[in-house]
Amino acid sequence: MIVRCLHCGVKNRIPRVRLQDRPACGSCHAPLDEMIIRCLHCGAKNRMPENRIHDRPLCGVCKTPLIICHAPAYPVDVNDQNFSREVVGEACSVLVDCWAPWCGPCRTMEPVMEDLAVKYGGAVKIAKLNVDENPLTASQYTIRSIPTLLFFRGGVVVQRLVGAQSRESVEEQLLATIKTN
């Protein structure tokens, strides 16, 4: 496997069996298991070893948490049974896409949700609620038209967008929700 050093940029060939041994760069001897995480609050780049990612790291500049929650980098399907656990009980911000399979505008929002899940995977959870299969939750949050995007913070809806939205407007609301976490 070829791993590029973050310090000097040299490519290093590492056998797969040695990846667990915390390999070092052959040129500058820097560890090759470090990653760079950009702070969502101030934008600063933070260098961090991969094995410390679960230690709730803080930004070196503004001291805000770099990883707010361990949300997956893909949209999670939620339903009437797991909605309270996956959305309301979540410590981090959650964006719920209320959709239906027959809805054309809902289908246009699908790639936007997938991109946002990848981009903000450690800071916000992206969830998808099929309103046809989960009428209880849809009625609880008065989903009257789709697509509807619900922005949750601390288990409470703080913002609602109805209708197909541009990627920019969804991302703007998402960042506002994250920054006030």
N, C-alpha and C positions, 0 to 999 in steps of 0.2 A: 504494500500500500504506500502511496506517495503522500506525504504531509508537508505542506509549506510552513516554514517557521514564521511566526508573527513578528519576530524581532528583526531578522536579517533578510527574510524573503527567500532563503535557500530551500530548494526541494530536497526532502529526505526520504529515502526508501526505508520503510519499516516493515519487517515481517509481521504478519497478523498475530503470530503467537507472542510477539513482544509488545503489542499495543497496551496490554494491561500493566506493563512494567514502568509506566511513566517515562517514555523515551525522551531523549534530549537531542537537540540539533547537532549535527556533526560539525558544523562550522562555528557557531557561537555558544554552543552548549546550553542554550535556553530550553526549558521544558516545552514539549510539543503538544501538551494537553490543555493549553490555555485558549480561551476564547475572548472575543470582544463583545461586550453588551452595551448598547446605547441606552442611556437613561431616558425614559419617557417624559420626565419632568423638565430637565434642563438641556438634554441632548448630548451630554458629555459621554465620551467613549471610556469604558471601564474594562481593564484587562483582568481576567479571572481564570483560575484553574478550573477545569471541568468538574473535578471532584468536590468543589466547594459550592456548587450551584444550589444545593439544597440547604445551605446555611443562612438563608435569608440575607443575601449580600446587599450592602448599601452603596449608593453612588459616592464616589470619592469627592465630588464637588458639592452637591446639595444635600447629601446624606439621606435622600429618600430611598425606599426599597427599590432595587432593580427588578426584582421579580415579585409581583404582588400576589400572584397565585400560580398554581401549577396547572393552568388550563391547557388543554391539548391544542395542537396547531391544526385542528380541523373542526368543523361544526359538529356539535353533539346533538343527536336526536333526543328530544324530551317528549314526555306524554303525561297524561293525567296522573299516573301513578308516581312518577319520579320527579315531577315538576318542583315540588316543594324542596326536595333534597338537592337537585341539580341547579336550581335557579334561586329560589327564595333563601335557602340555607347556605348559599355560597358566600365566602368572605370577600371575594373580589367582584368587580363589576361584571355584569352579564348583559349581552345583547341577544334578545330573543327575536328571531324572524318567524312571524306567524304567516303561514303559507298554505296553499292547497295544490295538489298535483295538476289540476285542470286549469290553473290560473297562469296566463301568459306572462303578465308583469312579475309574478312570483318567480318564474323561471329565469327572467332577466336579472333578478337580484341574487340568484344562486352563485355565480362566479364572484360577485362582489363579497358575499359572506365568506366564501372559501379563501379569498385573498386576504381579507381582514383577519381571519382566524390564523393564517400563517404569519402575518406581519405582527400581530399583537398577541401571540399565543401565550406568553408568560404573564400578561397583564390583564387580559379580559377573556372571558369564556363566551364563545359564540354558540348559541343553541337554536335549533329549528323545531318549531311546533306545528304539526299538521293539524289544522283546525277542523278538518273533516273527520279525522279519527279521534280527536280529543276535544269534544264539544264542551266538557265541563270547565276546563281551564280557559278555553276561548270565551265562554260566557262570563266567567269570573273576572276576566280583564276586559270585558265589553269589546271584543274584537268584532266589529261590524263590517269592515271591509278589509280586503287583503290586496297586497302585502301590507302588514303592519309590523313595525319594528318597535320593540319595547326595550328601553334601557333601564336596567336595574342597578341600584347601588345599595348595598346593605339589605337586600331582600325587598326593596320598595321601588316601584316604578318612578323614575325621575324625569323621563322624557319619552315621548311617543311620536313616531313618524308614520304617517299613513300614505299609502300609495308607493309606486316605484320611485326610488330616489337615486340621485347620482352618487357615485362612489365618494366624491368629495364631500357632499353634505352628510353622508353616513359617517365618514371618517372624522369629520369635524365634530359631530355630536359624540362620537365614541371617545375622542380625545378629551372633550370637555367632561365626560363622565369619569374617565380614568384619572384626570388631574385633580378632581375634587374628592378622590377616594381617601 
